[in-house]
Amino acid sequence: MAPKSLERLPYLNTLAEIHHLYKVNLDTLSHGQAFLALFRARLHANALYLLDEPESPLTPGNQLSLLALIHEAVTAGAQFIISTHSPILMAYPDAQLLALGDTLAPIQYDQIEHITFLRSFLDDPQRFVYHLLHD
């Protein structure tokens, strides 16, 4: 063994475990695809997950994939507490949505400020862009 390879020796077991767990070289995936691989490998039945904005590296399509993975885990008995701005993740059927302000209070999907703002923007993006660039 060359001296350089000794640097990896303490980590070889961990690297083998990562390769076995993910079944793919995460370095060959996009950032979002690597996160989906992580979720696929790590979500299990009868577990509690605390996720803080898991949508951050994900495209809207990949957020739907994550939603499907979450549903699969929920169906198997897992529970999730998710802090998110994703309208896709917040749309999970029967999710208990809570707004964090001075207190934690239940809120309906259509009442969430982020949802109403996003709807307004998508209805007329040029109006938002115009005011942003010309005011």
Buried (B, 14 or more C-beta within 10 A) or exposed (E): EEEEEEEEEEEEEEEEEEEEEBEEEBEEBEEBBBBBBBBBBEBEEEEEBEBEEBBEBBEEEBBBBBBEBBEEBBEEEBEBEBEBEBBBBBBBEEBEBEBEEEEEEEBEEEEBEEBEEEEEEEEEEEEBEEEEEEE
